[in-house]
Every structure is written in C-alpha cells, then in structure tokens.
C-alpha cells in the first residue's frame, strides 16, 4: 500500500473503486449489529463530512496534507453553492434528468429485491464481480507480452520521469504536516528521504 493515503497525486481511494461491493457488504454487516439510531448517525456523519470536503475543495487544494482543524475551517468558510444540475449546461439538463429518473427507478427495483432477498442479491453481486475480475485478469495476461517492451522502456526512464518529482512534492507535504503536528523526529526522517531522493535524480 502506498504511504500516501490518497494513492499518489489523486485525492481519494480510487484504487479501491472496484472493491466497493465488498466494502458495502462489510459495512452492512457492521450496521446490522448496531442499533438503528447508531447506524443512521454514523452514515449521516460520514455523508456530512464528505459533502463538507466537497465544498472545502473551493478554498483548499485537497491533494495536500492538512491537520483536521484546517480541513474543518476550510469546510466552514467555503461558499455553499447548491442547485439542481448546477454544472450541467442548460441544453443537457432535460437529458440528464431523464437518465437520472431511469437510474432512480432501476436502483429502487434493485433495492426492493435486496430487501426481499438480501442473501441472494449479495451472492449474485459477488459472483458477477468475481467473474468480471477473472475475465479482465485473463485478458491482461494475454496482452502482457505485447506491452512488456513499453513497460521495460518506461522503467528504464523512471529516474527522469515526473513521478519522482511528484513523490518529492508529496514527501515535502508530509514533512510540513509532521512539523505542524509536532512530530519533529518523523519530519527529520522524511527530510532525509527527500535529500536521498533528490541526489538520485540525474
């Protein structure tokens, strides 16, 4: 697992998107064991925090490290622009609403089935996703020879790539964060890593 909690330069655990169904099943098991009010409270708090970050993105760069108080302040002062299809061009709003209505109907049907037969629906999802991943993996294996040369070339050029410079920037963020939170010894260790990495760049 990458030490940068956002998996490199992108905000969010996008690498886990294809595992969403498994996380949902685990979350469902936890919520089922809790009192209903506790599950609602946890879901509401998580949703509020996610939306707070959505608004905070207007005032801070979410690719950087922040202490919790900084994020909370950014969310509090961020402009709250809320509107139906705010970012959709006017000539597409009707189309988007039709698609949205269709998705809602489809999801409502799946939700009704899930309430009636939760075990069966969960099993079907797991089997479908396992088959999907298996097919994708098999296709990748067939194509690896065609791309092995490109991969080898890219690896040879890595010391000159932007990836190292991205890593330097992320380590710099980490050092600043550690210093702001009073973890000086860890910050010094990160600084040594930065110095070593800088010396490795041709």
N, C-alpha and C positions, 0 to 999 in steps of 0.2 A: 504494500500500500504506500502510495506517495506520501511523503511527510507533509506536503501542503494540503490542508484539509479540503481545498477546492479542486484538487487534481490538476495542478499546473496553473494555467492562466485563466481558466474558465470558472465562473462562480457557480457553485452548486455541485452536487454529486452526480453529474450527468453519466458517469461511467456505470452507475447503478440503475439507470433507467430501465434496462431490460430485465432487472430483477424485481421490479415494482410489485408484481403479483405476489412474490414470496414474502416481501416485507409486509404487504397488506394482510396476508394470512397470519403472519406472526403478530401484527398489531391487533387483528381481530381476536386472536386467542387471548391476548393480554386484556383487551377491553371486555371480553366475555367474563373474565374473572373478577372484574372490578364492579363496584356499584354503578348503576347507570349515571348518577349525577357526576361521579368522578370521571367516567369516560367522556361525558359531554364537556366537562370543564377542561380536560386535557386537550381534546380536539379543538375547542374554542380558543384556548391559549395558543396552541400551535398555529391555528389559522390567523389569529390576530398578529402574531409575531411575523409570519410570512408576509402578510399584507403590509405591516409596518416597514419591513425591509424593501418591499416593492416601492413604497413611497420614498423611503430613505435614499434609494438609488438616484433620485433627482438632486440630492445635495452632497453625497459622498460616492467615491469610487469603491464599489463592493468587491473589487479584486484585491483590495489592500487589507491588512490586518487592523482591527480596531478592538479596543477594550469594550466590554459590554456597555459601560456608561456612555461612550462615544456613539455607539450604534443607537442607543435609546434616545440620546439627544438629537441625532440626525433624523430619526423617525418622527420625533415630536415637532421639529421645526420644518419638516418637509411640506411643500404645498400638497394639499389633498385634492387632486383633480379626479373626480369621479363622474362618469357619464356613460350612457349606453353606447357601446361601439365607438368610443371617443377617438380611437386611432384609425378607424376604418373610413376610407373615402366615401363620400355621400352616395356615389353611383353603385357601390358594392353593398351598402347596408342591408338592402332587401334580400339579396342573395345570402348574405351571412346569417340573417335572421331565419331564413328558410332552412339552411343547413343546421343551424343551432337547434331549431324546433325538432328536426329529424333526429338529431343526436339525443335530445332530451327524451323523445319517445322511445328510441332504441334502448337507452340506459334505463328508463323506467321499466321496460319489459324485462331486461336482464335482472334488475333489482327485484322485481316481483318473483322471477324464477329462483333467484338466490335465496329469497325469504322462504319460499316453499320447499326448496331442495338445496340447502346450503352445502352439504357434503358433496353432493353430486356435481354441483356447479364448480366448487373448488377443485375437485378431482379433474373435471374436464379442462379447466384452465391450466392446471399443472401439466396434464398430458399434452395439450396443444402447444404450450410454450416449450416443453422438453423436446417435442418433435421438431418445432421450428428451430431451436438452437442446434439440434442434431443435424438437420439439413444444412443449415448455414455453415456449421463446422466442417461437414463433409465437402461442401463446395470450396471452402477456403483451402482445404488440404489438396484438392485437385489443382488449384491455381498457384500454389506456393512456388513451384519451380519457375513459372513464368515471371514471377516478381522477385526471385531471390537475388538476381543481379542488381536490380534497383535498390533493394534493401542493403546489399553489401556496399554499394556506392554511397548511399546516404550515411551509413555507419562510418565509412572512411572519412566523410566530410564533416562529421559531427563537431570536431573541435572548432570549426569555422562557422557553425550554424547559429541561428538566432536562439536556439533552445538553451544554450549555455548562458547567453545574455539574459534570457527570461529567468533562468534559475538564479542568476546573480541578483536580479531585481527582487525576486521572491525572498531570497536569503536576507537581503537588506531590509525588507519589510519585517521579517522575522526578528532580526536583531533589534530594530527600533521598538517592536512590540514588547520584546523581552525586557528592554531597558525601561519602557514606560510602566511595566508591571513590576519593576523592582527585582527582576531575575538577572542580576548582573553577571554571575558566573556563566549562566547559559548563553547570555548575549555575547560574552567574550569567546565562548566556544564557536558560536555561529560566525563571529568575526574572523576567527582563524580559518574556518571553512571557506569563507569568502576570499581571503587572501590566497589560500591554496588554489582555489578555482581560478582566480584572476591570473595567477602565474602559469596555469596550464593552457591559457588561450594564446595561440600563436600570434 
